[in-house]
Amino acid sequence: MRGGRHFLGRPSVASRVLRKVCRSGCYHEAINKMSFVVICLLALSGIVAYPVTETSESNAEQKDKLCHGLRMPQPPDYNPYFEKVFQDLNSDPTFLDTMGKANRTDVESGKIAHVVKILSPSVRTRLNEIKKTEMSRLQNNNASTDHIDYANPDTFEEEDLKRLIVKAMSDRNEIRNKQRKVLKSLKEESEPKSIFSQHDLDGNSLVDLNEFKALLRSLYQKEVGRMCIQGIPESSVREKWEKLEQNQQREFQDMDINKDGFINYEEYNRSWFRGSSNSQL
């Protein structure tokens, strides 16, 4: 199929994204302990893959969002504090040794927080300063304090590290659950027969041009979901849609193999899988 086959020929974009997500991240059972520490604790923003935020949108664009809630949450407000704390902790051999011996449960529950008591004086001093800066931010912004021992404003102690780890893991799991739900929904809704049936409005097993345009829009929305989850800027999403709009007539003509002015499921399915047969992850 000519024209926009590259788009129509990707029925499994959601499942491919799902497999990619499942292959990566902190929950992989084969990951070793130190890798778990590096990935899950050192870079909260990295494991979640927070999207790029566009700052130059017009008011009209802000009101006409295409992603409809599919964007992943922005990094939590305590993320800079989180990164500074673990950057400092990883400069201490005692911390690294403790983490290397810890199991997954001890890390996620914050049980390893006892290591704070045996950190070097220089690391403890830097952690105290990092905490004081964070306390000042919290006081000025009236933000949530779940990630810090707010009752002790002066020194970074075992309770601070435990709270920070538990909060970070909780937020990570919440975001991953949202990702899984969105990806599962996209996968289920992207089945070719399901999409065809949804847009065969009169139930005659044929899709006319108007029904085809609605079908094409539905396919596009699945692609939007993939792009939104990946954090692709909305301007790129809009550009893709504009190109698709320009090719609707040609798409229809290419898929209408017997040239009867309709697309039956066999024609639709043949075009779909012909385009997807060369798809690669």
C-alpha positions in Angstrom: 0.0 0.0 0.0 1.3 3.4 -0.9 0.9 6.7 0.9 0.5 6.2 4.7 1.1 2.5 4.8 3.8 3.1 7.3 1.2 4.2 9.8 -1.6 1.8 8.9 0.9 -1.0 8.8 1.6 -0.8 12.5 -1.2 -2.6 14.3 1.0 -3.8 17.2 2.7 -0.5 18.2 1.2 -0.8 21.7 2.2 -4.4 22.2 5.7 -3.5 21.0 5.9 -0.7 23.4 4.6 -3.0 26.1 7.3 -5.5 25.5 9.9 -2.8 25.6 8.6 -1.6 28.9 8.5 -5.1 30.3 12.1 -5.8 29.2 13.4 -2.7 31.1 13.0 -1.1 34.5 13.6 -2.1 38.0 11.3 -5.1 38.3 13.2 -7.4 36.1 14.0 -10.5 38.1 17.4 -11.0 36.6 18.8 -7.7 37.6 21.7 -7.9 40.1 21.7 -6.0 43.4 24.1 -3.2 42.5 22.3 -2.6 39.2 19.0 -2.4 41.2 20.5 0.2 43.5 21.9 2.3 40.6 18.7 2.1 38.5 16.0 2.2 41.2 17.7 4.6 43.7 20.1 6.9 41.9 17.8 8.2 39.2 14.1 8.3 39.9 13.5 10.4 36.9 15.4 7.9 34.7 13.4 4.8 35.6 10.1 6.5 35.0 11.2 8.2 31.7 9.5 11.4 32.5 8.3 13.2 29.3 9.7 16.3 27.8 7.7 19.4 28.7 6.9 22.0 26.1 7.1 25.5 27.4 6.2 27.5 24.3 2.6 26.3 23.6 0.0 28.9 22.8 -3.2 29.1 24.9 -5.1 27.4 22.1 -2.7 24.5 22.1 -2.9 24.1 25.8 -6.7 23.8 25.6 -6.5 21.3 22.7 -4.3 18.6 24.2 -4.1 15.4 22.2 -2.7 13.1 24.9 -5.8 13.2 27.1 -4.2 12.1 30.3 -1.8 9.6 28.7 1.3 11.6 29.7 3.2 10.1 32.5 3.4 12.2 35.7 6.2 14.8 36.0 9.0 14.0 38.4 7.9 14.5 42.1 8.9 17.8 43.6 11.4 16.1 45.9 13.3 14.5 43.0 16.3 16.9 43.2 16.6 16.2 46.9 16.4 12.4 46.2 19.2 12.6 43.6 21.5 14.7 45.7 21.1 12.3 48.7 21.9 9.2 46.7 24.7 10.9 44.8 26.3 11.7 48.2 25.5 8.2 49.6 27.2 6.5 46.7 30.5 8.3 47.5 30.7 6.3 50.7 32.2 2.8 50.4 30.3 1.7 53.5 27.0 2.5 51.8 27.9 0.7 48.7 29.0 -2.4 50.6 25.8 -2.4 52.6 23.7 -2.1 49.4 25.7 -4.9 47.8 24.8 -7.3 50.6 21.1 -6.2 50.9 18.3 -8.1 49.3 15.5 -6.5 47.3 13.0 -6.4 50.2 15.5 -4.7 52.5 16.0 -2.0 49.9 12.4 -1.4 49.0 11.2 -1.4 52.6 13.9 1.1 53.6 15.4 -1.4 56.1 18.9 -0.6 54.8 18.5 2.9 56.3 20.5 1.9 59.3 23.6 2.5 57.3 23.3 6.2 58.0 24.7 5.6 61.4 28.0 4.3 60.1 28.6 6.7 57.2 31.7 8.8 57.2 31.6 12.2 59.0 32.1 14.1 55.7 29.1 12.3 54.1 27.0 12.9 57.1 27.8 16.6 57.1 26.9 16.9 53.4 23.6 15.0 54.0 22.8 17.4 56.8 23.2 20.4 54.4 21.2 18.7 51.7 18.4 18.1 54.2 18.4 21.7 55.5 18.1 23.0 51.9 15.1 20.7 51.3 13.5 21.7 54.6 13.8 25.3 53.5 12.1 24.5 50.2 9.3 22.7 52.0 8.7 25.5 54.4 8.5 28.0 51.5 6.3 25.9 49.3 4.0 24.2 51.8 4.7 20.9 50.0 4.2 17.3 51.1 6.8 16.1 53.7 6.2 12.3 53.4 9.8 11.8 52.1 11.6 13.4 55.0 11.6 13.4 58.8 10.2 16.9 59.2 10.2 16.7 63.0 14.0 16.8 63.0 15.0 19.8 60.8 18.7 19.8 61.6 20.3 16.5 60.8 19.9 13.7 58.3 19.2 10.5 60.2 18.1 6.9 59.6 14.4 7.9 59.5 15.1 10.4 56.7 16.7 7.7 54.5 13.9 5.2 55.2 11.2 7.7 54.4 12.9 8.8 51.2 13.3 5.2 49.9 9.7 4.2 50.9 8.2 7.3 49.3 10.3 6.9 46.1 9.4 3.2 45.7 5.7 4.0 46.3 5.7 6.7 43.7 7.6 4.5 41.2 5.1 1.7 41.6 2.2 4.0 41.2 3.6 5.3 37.9 4.4 1.9 36.6 0.9 0.7 37.4 -0.5 3.6 35.4 1.9 2.8 32.5 0.8 -0.9 32.5 -2.9 0.0 32.5 -2.5 2.5 29.7 -0.4 0.1 27.6 -2.8 -2.8 28.2 -5.7 -0.7 27.1 -3.9 0.4 24.0 -3.0 -3.2 23.2 -6.6 -4.4 23.6 -8.0 -1.6 21.6 -5.5 -2.0 18.7 -6.7 -5.4 17.5 -7.5 -5.0 13.8 -10.9 -6.8 13.9 -12.0 -4.8 16.9 -11.2 -1.5 15.3 -12.9 -2.5 12.0 -16.1 -3.6 13.8 -16.2 -0.4 15.9 -16.3 1.6 12.7 -18.6 -0.5 10.6 -21.5 1.6 11.9 -24.2 0.0 9.8 -23.0 -3.5 10.4 -22.8 -4.5 6.7 -19.2 -5.7 7.0 -18.1 -2.8 4.7 -16.5 0.5 5.5 -17.3 3.6 3.4 -15.1 6.7 3.1 -16.7 8.4 6.1 -16.4 5.3 8.3 -12.9 4.9 7.1 -12.0 8.4 8.2 -13.3 7.6 11.7 -11.3 4.3 11.7 -8.2 6.2 10.6 -8.7 8.6 13.5 -9.0 5.7 15.9 -5.8 4.2 14.6 -4.2 7.6 15.0 -5.3 7.8 18.6 -3.5 4.5 19.4 -0.4 6.0 17.8 -0.9 9.1 19.9 -1.0 6.9 23.0 2.3 5.4 22.1 3.9 8.8 21.4 2.4 10.3 24.6 3.7 7.5 26.8 7.2 7.9 25.3 7.1 11.6 26.1 7.3 12.7 22.4 6.5 16.5 22.2 3.0 17.3 21.3 4.1 19.3 18.3 5.5 16.1 16.8 2.2 14.4 17.5 0.3 17.2 15.7 2.6 17.0 12.7 2.0 13.3 12.3 -1.7 13.9 12.4 -1.6 16.6 9.8 0.3 14.3 7.4 -2.3 11.6 8.0 -5.2 14.0 7.3 -3.7 14.9 3.9 -3.5 11.2 2.8 -6.9 9.9 3.9 -8.3 9.8 0.3 -5.3 8.0 -1.0 -5.3 5.6 2.0 -8.9 4.6 1.2 -8.2 4.1 -2.5 -5.2 2.0 -1.8 -7.1 -0.3 0.6 -10.1 -0.6 -1.7 -8.6 -3.4 -3.8 -11.7 -4.3 -5.8 -12.5 -0.6 -6.4 -16.2 -0.9 -5.3 -16.1 2.2 -3.2 -16.0 0.2 0.1 -13.4 -1.6 2.2 -14.3 -5.0 3.4 -12.6 -6.7 6.3 -10.5 -8.9 4.1 -9.1 -5.9 2.2 -8.5 -4.0 5.5 -6.9 -7.0 7.2 -4.7 -7.7 4.1 -3.4 -4.1 4.0 -2.9 -4.1 7.7 -0.7 -7.2 7.9 1.0 -6.5 4.6 2.3 -3.3 6.1 3.2 -4.9 9.5 4.9 -7.9 8.2 8.3 -6.1 8.1 7.8 -4.4 11.4 10.7 -4.8 13.8 11.0 -4.0 17.5 
